[in-house]
Amino acid sequence: MVILDCLKKAIQENTEAGQIAKKCTSEGKLVPSKIVCEILDQHLSGLSNKTILIEGFPKSLENIDAWNARFNGRYHVQYCFYFHCDRPVLE
């Protein structure tokens, strides 16, 4: 599951959270973690898988705090992969 795809879908479906995400992105701002978690919750609730890889979230301690507040033990972040790469390699 790619977080950007979830945000795009919420925006296309014109959900309340999607409207907030659209406003933030159109202003060049980050979508608040609380809203990202709300959108994720909408997508996760329809899945039957017990293990899910989410690309692009969480990225910060604030994201983790929002995750824990929203899901309150329903889902657990077991691993967070961090790949470090020098700028020239990325380019």
MMTF fields as JSON, N, C-alpha, C and O atoms, coordinates in Angstrom:
{
  "mmtfVersion": "1.0.0",
  "mmtfProducer": "UNKNOWN",
  "numBonds": 363,
  "numAtoms": 364,
  "numGroups": 91,
  "numChains": 1,
  "numModels": 1,
  "chainsPerModel": [1],
  "groupsPerChain": [91],
  "chainIdList": ["A"],
  "bondAtomList": [4, 2, 8, 6, 12, 10, 16, 14, 20, 18, 24, 22, 28, 26, 32, 30, 36, 34, 40, 38, 44, 42, 48, 46, 52, 50, 56, 54, 60, 58, 64, 62, 68, 66, 72, 70, 76, 74, 80, 78, 84, 82, 88, 86, 92, 90, 96, 94, 100, 98, 104, 102, 108, 106, 112, 110, 116, 114, 120, 118, 124, 122, 128, 126, 132, 130, 136, 134, 140, 138, 144, 142, 148, 146, 152, 150, 156, 154, 160, 158, 164, 162, 168, 166, 172, 170, 176, 174, 180, 178, 184, 182, 188, 186, 192, 190, 196, 194, 200, 198, 204, 202, 208, 206, 212, 210, 216, 214, 220, 218, 224, 222, 228, 226, 232, 230, 236, 234, 240, 238, 244, 242, 248, 246, 252, 250, 256, 254, 260, 258, 264, 262, 268, 266, 272, 270, 276, 274, 280, 278, 284, 282, 288, 286, 292, 290, 296, 294, 300, 298, 304, 302, 308, 306, 312, 310, 316, 314, 320, 318, 324, 322, 328, 326, 332, 330, 336, 334, 340, 338, 344, 342, 348, 346, 352, 350, 356, 354, 360, 358],
  "bondOrderList": [1, 1, 1, 1, 1, 1, 1, 1, 1, 1, 1, 1, 1, 1, 1, 1, 1, 1, 1, 1, 1, 1, 1, 1, 1, 1, 1, 1, 1, 1, 1, 1, 1, 1, 1, 1, 1, 1, 1, 1, 1, 1, 1, 1, 1, 1, 1, 1, 1, 1, 1, 1, 1, 1, 1, 1, 1, 1, 1, 1, 1, 1, 1, 1, 1, 1, 1, 1, 1, 1, 1, 1, 1, 1, 1, 1, 1, 1, 1, 1, 1, 1, 1, 1, 1, 1, 1, 1, 1, 1],
  "groupList": [{"groupName": "MET", "atomNameList": ["N", "CA", "C", "O"], "elementList": ["N", "C", "C", "O"], "formalChargeList": [0, 0, 0, 0], "bondAtomList": [1, 0, 2, 1, 3, 2], "bondOrderList": [1, 1, 2], "singleLetterCode": "M", "chemCompType": "L-PEPTIDE LINKING"}, {"groupName": "VAL", "atomNameList": ["N", "CA", "C", "O"], "elementList": ["N", "C", "C", "O"], "formalChargeList": [0, 0, 0, 0], "bondAtomList": [1, 0, 2, 1, 3, 2], "bondOrderList": [1, 1, 2], "singleLetterCode": "V", "chemCompType": "L-PEPTIDE LINKING"}, {"groupName": "ILE", "atomNameList": ["N", "CA", "C", "O"], "elementList": ["N", "C", "C", "O"], "formalChargeList": [0, 0, 0, 0], "bondAtomList": [1, 0, 2, 1, 3, 2], "bondOrderList": [1, 1, 2], "singleLetterCode": "I", "chemCompType": "L-PEPTIDE LINKING"}, {"groupName": "LEU", "atomNameList": ["N", "CA", "C", "O"], "elementList": ["N", "C", "C", "O"], "formalChargeList": [0, 0, 0, 0], "bondAtomList": [1, 0, 2, 1, 3, 2], "bondOrderList": [1, 1, 2], "singleLetterCode": "L", "chemCompType": "L-PEPTIDE LINKING"}, {"groupName": "ASP", "atomNameList": ["N", "CA", "C", "O"], "elementList": ["N", "C", "C", "O"], "formalChargeList": [0, 0, 0, 0], "bondAtomList": [1, 0, 2, 1, 3, 2], "bondOrderList": [1, 1, 2], "singleLetterCode": "D", "chemCompType": "L-PEPTIDE LINKING"}, {"groupName": "CYS", "atomNameList": ["N", "CA", "C", "O"], "elementList": ["N", "C", "C", "O"], "formalChargeList": [0, 0, 0, 0], "bondAtomList": [1, 0, 2, 1, 3, 2], "bondOrderList": [1, 1, 2], "singleLetterCode": "C", "chemCompType": "L-PEPTIDE LINKING"}, {"groupName": "LYS", "atomNameList": ["N", "CA", "C", "O"], "elementList": ["N", "C", "C", "O"], "formalChargeList": [0, 0, 0, 0], "bondAtomList": [1, 0, 2, 1, 3, 2], "bondOrderList": [1, 1, 2], "singleLetterCode": "K", "chemCompType": "L-PEPTIDE LINKING"}, {"groupName": "ALA", "atomNameList": ["N", "CA", "C", "O"], "elementList": ["N", "C", "C", "O"], "formalChargeList": [0, 0, 0, 0], "bondAtomList": [1, 0, 2, 1, 3, 2], "bondOrderList": [1, 1, 2], "singleLetterCode": "A", "chemCompType": "L-PEPTIDE LINKING"}, {"groupName": "GLN", "atomNameList": ["N", "CA", "C", "O"], "elementList": ["N", "C", "C", "O"], "formalChargeList": [0, 0, 0, 0], "bondAtomList": [1, 0, 2, 1, 3, 2], "bondOrderList": [1, 1, 2], "singleLetterCode": "Q", "chemCompType": "L-PEPTIDE LINKING"}, {"groupName": "GLU", "atomNameList": ["N", "CA", "C", "O"], "elementList": ["N", "C", "C", "O"], "formalChargeList": [0, 0, 0, 0], "bondAtomList": [1, 0, 2, 1, 3, 2], "bondOrderList": [1, 1, 2], "singleLetterCode": "E", "chemCompType": "L-PEPTIDE LINKING"}, {"groupName": "ASN", "atomNameList": ["N", "CA", "C", "O"], "elementList": ["N", "C", "C", "O"], "formalChargeList": [0, 0, 0, 0], "bondAtomList": [1, 0, 2, 1, 3, 2], "bondOrderList": [1, 1, 2], "singleLetterCode": "N", "chemCompType": "L-PEPTIDE LINKING"}, {"groupName": "THR", "atomNameList": ["N", "CA", "C", "O"], "elementList": ["N", "C", "C", "O"], "formalChargeList": [0, 0, 0, 0], "bondAtomList": [1, 0, 2, 1, 3, 2], "bondOrderList": [1, 1, 2], "singleLetterCode": "T", "chemCompType": "L-PEPTIDE LINKING"}, {"groupName": "GLY", "atomNameList": ["N", "CA", "C", "O"], "elementList": ["N", "C", "C", "O"], "formalChargeList": [0, 0, 0, 0], "bondAtomList": [1, 0, 2, 1, 3, 2], "bondOrderList": [1, 1, 2], "singleLetterCode": "G", "chemCompType": "PEPTIDE LINKING"}, {"groupName": "SER", "atomNameList": ["N", "CA", "C", "O"], "elementList": ["N", "C", "C", "O"], "formalChargeList": [0, 0, 0, 0], "bondAtomList": [1, 0, 2, 1, 3, 2], "bondOrderList": [1, 1, 2], "singleLetterCode": "S", "chemCompType": "L-PEPTIDE LINKING"}, {"groupName": "PRO", "atomNameList": ["N", "CA", "C", "O"], "elementList": ["N", "C", "C", "O"], "formalChargeList": [0, 0, 0, 0], "bondAtomList": [1, 0, 2, 1, 3, 2], "bondOrderList": [1, 1, 2], "singleLetterCode": "P", "chemCompType": "L-PEPTIDE LINKING"}, {"groupName": "HIS", "atomNameList": ["N", "CA", "C", "O"], "elementList": ["N", "C", "C", "O"], "formalChargeList": [0, 0, 0, 0], "bondAtomList": [1, 0, 2, 1, 3, 2], "bondOrderList": [1, 1, 2], "singleLetterCode": "H", "chemCompType": "L-PEPTIDE LINKING"}, {"groupName": "PHE", "atomNameList": ["N", "CA", "C", "O"], "elementList": ["N", "C", "C", "O"], "formalChargeList": [0, 0, 0, 0], "bondAtomList": [1, 0, 2, 1, 3, 2], "bondOrderList": [1, 1, 2], "singleLetterCode": "F", "chemCompType": "L-PEPTIDE LINKING"}, {"groupName": "TRP", "atomNameList": ["N", "CA", "C", "O"], "elementList": ["N", "C", "C", "O"], "formalChargeList": [0, 0, 0, 0], "bondAtomList": [1, 0, 2, 1, 3, 2], "bondOrderList": [1, 1, 2], "singleLetterCode": "W", "chemCompType": "L-PEPTIDE LINKING"}, {"groupName": "ARG", "atomNameList": ["N", "CA", "C", "O"], "elementList": ["N", "C", "C", "O"], "formalChargeList": [0, 0, 0, 0], "bondAtomList": [1, 0, 2, 1, 3, 2], "bondOrderList": [1, 1, 2], "singleLetterCode": "R", "chemCompType": "L-PEPTIDE LINKING"}, {"groupName": "TYR", "atomNameList": ["N", "CA", "C", "O"], "elementList": ["N", "C", "C", "O"], "formalChargeList": [0, 0, 0, 0], "bondAtomList": [1, 0, 2, 1, 3, 2], "bondOrderList": [1, 1, 2], "singleLetterCode": "Y", "chemCompType": "L-PEPTIDE LINKING"}],
  "groupTypeList": [0, 1, 2, 3, 4, 5, 3, 6, 6, 7, 2, 8, 9, 10, 11, 9, 7, 12, 8, 2, 7, 6, 6, 5, 11, 13, 9, 12, 6, 3, 1, 14, 13, 6, 2, 1, 5, 9, 2, 3, 4, 8, 15, 3, 13, 12, 3, 13, 10, 6, 11, 2, 3, 2, 9, 12, 16, 14, 6, 13, 3, 9, 10, 2, 4, 7, 17, 10, 7, 18, 16, 10, 12, 18, 19, 15, 1, 8, 19, 5, 16, 19, 16, 15, 5, 4, 18, 14, 1, 3, 9],
  "groupIdList": [1, 2, 3, 4, 5, 6, 7, 8, 9, 10, 11, 12, 13, 14, 15, 16, 17, 18, 19, 20, 21, 22, 23, 24, 25, 26, 27, 28, 29, 30, 31, 32, 33, 34, 35, 36, 37, 38, 39, 40, 41, 42, 43, 44, 45, 46, 47, 48, 49, 50, 51, 52, 53, 54, 55, 56, 57, 58, 59, 60, 61, 62, 63, 64, 65, 66, 67, 68, 69, 70, 71, 72, 73, 74, 75, 76, 77, 78, 79, 80, 81, 82, 83, 84, 85, 86, 87, 88, 89, 90, 91],
  "secStructList": [7, 5, 2, 2, 2, 2, 2, 2, 2, 2, 2, 2, 6, 6, 7, 2, 2, 2, 2, 2, 2, 2, 2, 2, 2, 2, 6, 6, 7, 7, 7, 7, 2, 2, 2, 2, 2, 2, 2, 2, 2, 2, 2, 2, 6, 6, 7, 7, 7, 1, 7, 7, 7, 7, 5, 6, 7, 7, 7, 1, 2, 2, 2, 2, 2, 2, 2, 2, 2, 2, 2, 6, 6, 1, 1, 7, 7, 7, 7, 7, 7, 7, 7, 7, 7, 7, 2, 2, 2, 2, 7],
  "xCoordList": [0.863, 0.0, 0.912, 1.766, 0.725, 1.501, 0.646, -0.464, 1.177, 0.399, -0.065, -1.179, 0.779, 0.41, -0.822, -1.69, -0.898, -2.07, -3.327, -4.404, -3.196, -4.336, -4.83, -6.035, -3.894, -4.268, -4.969, -5.994, -4.411, -5.019, -6.444, -7.349, -6.629, -7.955, -8.947, -10.082, -8.529, -9.408, -9.769, -10.897, -8.812, -9.07, -10.054, -10.992, -9.849, -10.75, -12.16, -13.141, -12.254, -13.568, -14.228, -15.383, -13.482, -13.987, -14.502, -15.502, -13.789, -14.151, -13.783, -13.061, -14.273, -13.948, -12.429, -11.843, -11.811, -10.356, -9.654, -8.613, -10.228, -9.677, -9.711, -8.788, -10.766, -10.868, -9.781, -9.197, -9.516, -8.458, -7.098, -6.254, -6.896, -5.636, -5.435, -4.329, -6.502, -6.412, -6.039, -5.202, -6.662, -6.367, -4.901, -4.221, -4.424, -3.029, -2.057, -1.108, -2.29, -1.368, -1.409, -0.381, -2.579, -2.663, -1.952, -1.53, -1.82, -1.102, 0.374, 1.126, 0.783, 2.172, 2.541, 3.715, 1.543, 1.768, 1.667, 1.085, 2.245, 2.1, 0.709, 0.142, 0.173, -1.114, -0.872, 0.035, -1.661, -1.455, -1.517, -2.309, -0.669, -0.597, -1.952, -2.284, -2.725, -4.056, -4.94, -5.683, -4.858, -5.655, -5.117, -5.893, -3.793, -3.197, -3.667, -4.023, -3.67, -4.12, -5.604, -6.015, -6.397, -7.824, -8.003, -8.798, -7.266, -7.342, -6.838, -7.438, -5.742, -5.235, -6.257, -6.442, -6.914, -7.92, -9.037, -9.514, -9.445, -10.488, -10.036, -10.831, -8.771, -8.258, -7.985, -8.26, -7.447, -7.116, -8.354, -8.33, -9.433, -10.64, -11.243, -11.967, -10.962, -11.515, -10.616, -10.975, -9.46, -8.509, -8.634, -8.928, -8.406, -8.447, -7.04, -6.89, -6.015, -4.635, -4.278, -4.718, -3.482, -3.038, -1.696, -1.341, -0.953, 0.339, 0.284, -0.085, 0.656, 0.564, 1.851, 2.356, 2.369, 3.528, 3.016, 2.378, 3.299, 2.867, 4.102, 5.012, 4.13, 5.273, 5.024, 4.012, 5.941, 5.866, 5.271, 5.07, 4.991, 4.429, 4.662, 4.413, 5.109, 5.453, 6.856, 7.72, 7.056, 8.357, 8.957, 10.118, 8.18, 8.664, 8.003, 7.052, 8.53, 7.942, 6.518, 5.637, 6.303, 4.957, 3.985, 2.826, 4.461, 3.631, 3.271, 2.13, 4.257, 4.019, 3.001, 2.11, 3.143, 2.194, 0.776, -0.171, 0.629, -0.694, -1.228, -2.414, -0.346, -0.72, -1.252, -2.325, -0.492, -0.893, -2.194, -3.025, -2.377, -3.614, -4.812, -5.884, -4.643, -5.751, -6.102, -7.271, -5.078, -5.324, -5.32, -5.816, -4.776, -4.854, -4.732, -5.562, -3.684, -3.426, -4.07, -3.804, -4.913, -5.529, -4.5, -4.567, -3.552, -2.472, -1.168, -1.097, -0.149, 1.142, 2.208, 2.275, 3.031, 4.177, 5.267, 5.822, 5.567, 6.571, 7.965, 8.955, 8.029, 9.316, 9.202, 8.153, 10.292, 10.384, 11.696, 12.766, 11.622, 12.813, 13.312, 12.542, 14.58, 15.199, 16.371, 17.316, 16.298, 17.357, 18.127, 17.556, 19.412, 20.258, 21.042, 21.602, 21.07, 21.761, 22.361, 21.701, 23.59, 24.218, 23.489, 22.925, 23.504, 22.81, 23.171, 22.269, 24.457, 24.793, 24.17, 23.812, 24.043, 23.42, 21.937, 21.398, 21.281, 19.87, 19.641, 18.658, 20.559, 20.418, 20.754, 20.692],
  "yCoordList": [-1.159, 0.0, 1.226, 1.379, 2.072, 3.298, 4.451, 4.683, 5.166, 6.218, 7.276, 7.787, 7.611, 8.62, 8.183, 9.001, 6.899, 6.377, 6.475, 6.785, 6.215, 6.324, 7.771, 8.023, 8.713, 10.13, 10.534, 11.215, 10.11, 10.442, 9.889, 10.564, 8.657, 8.038, 8.811, 9.043, 9.21, 9.98, 11.32, 11.793, 11.926, 13.198, 12.985, 13.765, 11.935, 11.643, 11.314, 11.68, 10.622, 10.246, 11.401, 11.308, 12.492, 13.713, 13.474, 14.055, 12.6, 12.38, 13.632, 14.498, 13.721, 14.874, 14.974, 16.051, 13.828, 13.809, 14.113, 14.77, 13.633, 13.908, 15.387, 15.905, 16.063, 17.509, 18.262, 19.215, 17.831, 18.461, 18.188, 19.08, 16.944, 16.579, 17.4, 17.859, 17.578, 18.351, 19.804, 20.39, 20.374, 21.762, 21.907, 22.841, 20.975, 21.034, 20.9, 21.676, 19.926, 19.709, 20.851, 21.204, 21.43, 22.555, 23.792, 24.657, 23.875, 24.982, 24.649, 25.452, 23.456, 23.049, 22.644, 22.66, 22.279, 21.891, 20.37, 19.691, 19.859, 18.441, 18.171, 18.999, 17.03, 16.616, 16.234, 15.451, 16.768, 16.44, 14.931, 14.213, 14.478, 13.048, 12.477, 11.342, 13.267, 12.828, 12.501, 11.52, 13.32, 13.103, 11.906, 11.107, 11.778, 10.622, 9.336, 8.371, 9.32, 8.134, 7.855, 6.697, 8.904, 8.72, 8.066, 7.137, 8.549, 7.986, 6.543, 5.672, 6.296, 4.927, 4.014, 2.877, 4.496, 3.705, 3.287, 2.154, 4.195, 3.88, 2.755, 1.884, 2.772, 1.747, 0.434, -0.637, 0.51, -0.709, -1.471, -2.699, -0.762, -1.424, -2.373, -3.297, -2.166, -3.026, -4.185, -4.973, -4.305, -5.358, -6.558, -6.419, -7.738, -8.947, -9.404, -10.304, -8.799, -9.182, -8.785, -7.752, -9.617, -9.304, -8.581, -7.917, -8.705, -8.053, -7.119, -7.517, -5.872, -4.851, -4.043, -3.652, -3.801, -2.933, -1.588, -1.506, -0.547, 0.795, 1.589, 1.782, 2.044, 2.816, 4.302, 4.841, 4.958, 6.399, 6.867, 8.065, 5.947, 6.328, 5.192, 4.042, 5.439, 6.703, 7.159, 6.35, 8.459, 9.045, 9.794, 10.201, 9.974, 10.765, 10.276, 9.494, 10.758, 10.431, 10.982, 10.345, 12.145, 12.743, 11.846, 11.708, 11.229, 10.283, 9.074, 8.613, 8.568, 7.412, 7.77, 6.981, 8.955, 9.395, 9.461, 9.038, 9.993, 10.073, 8.664, 8.393, 7.779, 6.381, 5.73, 5.127, 5.859, 5.25, 5.846, 5.125, 7.142, 7.79, 7.294, 7.069, 7.125, 6.723, 5.244, 4.88, 4.409, 2.972, 2.305, 1.186, 2.959, 2.519, 1.001, 0.361, 0.446, -0.985, -1.889, -3.091, -1.348, -2.2, -2.704, -3.848, -1.847, -2.212, -1.826, -0.821, -2.621, -2.359, -2.205, -3.0, -1.19, -1.023, -1.93, -1.672, -2.99, -3.933, -3.571, -3.761, -3.054, -2.723, -1.415, -1.074, -0.709, 0.491, 0.395, 0.363, 0.349, 0.242, 1.636, 2.495, 1.843, 3.117, 2.816, 2.123, 3.338, 3.127, 4.422, 5.447, 4.376, 5.557, 5.398, 4.339, 6.459, 6.424, 7.799, 8.813, 7.85, 9.116, 9.79, 9.118, 11.105, 11.902, 11.482, 11.31, 11.311, 10.918, 9.589, 9.406, 8.678, 7.379, 7.588, 6.967, 8.451, 8.727, 9.376, 9.088, 10.248, 10.953, 10.046, 10.466],
  "zCoordList": [0.0, 0.0, 0.0, 0.874, -0.965, -1.071, -0.547, -1.026, 0.439, 1.093, 0.104, 0.221, -0.872, -1.86, -2.652, -2.954, -2.986, -3.703, -2.846, -3.355, -1.556, -0.643, -0.575, -0.588, -0.503, -0.469, -1.76, -1.73, -2.899, -4.197, -4.294, -4.785, -3.821, -3.873, -3.006, -3.423, -1.805, -0.915, -1.543, -1.406, -2.23, -2.919, -4.059, -4.221, -4.85, -5.973, -5.502, -6.149, -4.372, -3.835, -3.095, -2.681, -2.933, -2.306, -0.885, -0.463, -0.154, 1.241, 2.039, 1.544, 3.253, 4.088, 4.301, 4.192, 4.606, 4.78, 3.455, 3.43, 2.367, 1.042, 0.7, 0.071, 1.111, 0.878, 1.641, 1.125, 2.865, 3.66, 3.025, 2.932, 2.589, 1.933, 0.657, 0.375, -0.102, -1.345, -1.051, -1.738, -0.033, 0.338, 0.743, 0.32, 1.563, 2.017, 0.852, 0.739, -0.004, -1.117, -2.118, -2.697, -2.329, -3.278, -2.736, -3.504, -1.417, -0.779, -0.567, -0.015, -1.011, -0.861, 0.549, 0.917, 1.343, 2.733, 2.865, 2.019, 3.945, 4.242, 4.79, 5.504, 4.459, 5.002, 6.464, 6.747, 7.394, 8.812, 9.063, 8.452, 9.969, 10.285, 10.694, 10.354, 11.42, 11.854, 10.647, 10.665, 9.61, 8.393, 7.617, 7.092, 7.54, 6.864, 7.544, 6.868, 8.869, 9.6, 9.371, 9.295, 9.262, 8.981, 7.613, 7.463, 6.623, 5.274, 5.273, 4.643, 5.977, 6.091, 6.747, 6.314, 7.774, 8.485, 7.53, 7.584, 6.668, 5.687, 4.758, 4.403, 4.368, 3.461, 4.177, 3.638, 5.387, 6.127, 6.57, 6.644, 6.863, 7.368, 6.344, 6.716, 5.072, 4.039, 3.648, 2.773, 4.277, 3.926, 4.849, 6.036, 4.288, 5.111, 5.499, 6.326, 4.914, 5.234, 6.663, 7.166, 7.295, 8.65, 8.637, 9.611, 7.546, 7.422, 6.226, 5.121, 6.466, 5.427, 5.423, 6.476, 4.241, 4.085, 3.586, 2.537, 4.339, 3.968, 3.571, 4.379, 2.338, 1.859, 2.082, 1.633, 2.77, 2.95, 4.27, 4.467, 5.166, 6.47, 7.448, 7.089, 8.622, 9.266, 8.877, 8.541, 8.932, 8.621, 9.804, 9.761, 10.844, 11.98, 13.267, 13.246, 14.372, 15.671, 15.763, 16.34, 15.199, 15.193, 14.425, 14.817, 13.319, 12.574, 13.432, 13.425, 14.172, 15.055, 16.136, 16.45, 16.693, 17.732, 17.181, 17.844, 15.965, 15.335, 15.053, 15.243, 14.6, 14.34, 15.62, 15.62, 16.702, 17.979, 18.505, 19.057, 18.34, 18.791, 17.987, 18.55, 16.696, 15.826, 15.999, 16.12, 16.01, 15.957, 17.327, 17.464, 18.333, 19.714, 19.876, 20.521, 19.28, 19.44, 18.404, 18.4, 17.517, 16.482, 15.482, 15.032, 15.14, 14.225, 14.899, 15.605, 14.679, 15.299, 14.221, 13.284, 14.36, 13.473, 14.026, 15.094, 13.292, 13.767, 13.272, 13.978, 12.062, 11.47, 10.71, 10.165, 10.692, 9.884, 9.124, 9.731, 7.817, 6.992, 6.639, 6.211, 6.819, 6.48, 5.556, 5.935, 4.36, 3.392, 3.217, 2.845, 3.484, 3.321, 2.03, 1.746, 1.265, -0.011, -0.285, -0.057, -0.765, -1.097, -2.254, -3.117, -2.267, -3.281, -4.709, -5.529, -5.035, -6.421, -6.842, -8.005, -5.905, -6.216, -6.517, -7.434, -5.757, -5.985, -7.357, -8.039, -7.739, -9.022, -10.172, -11.328]
}
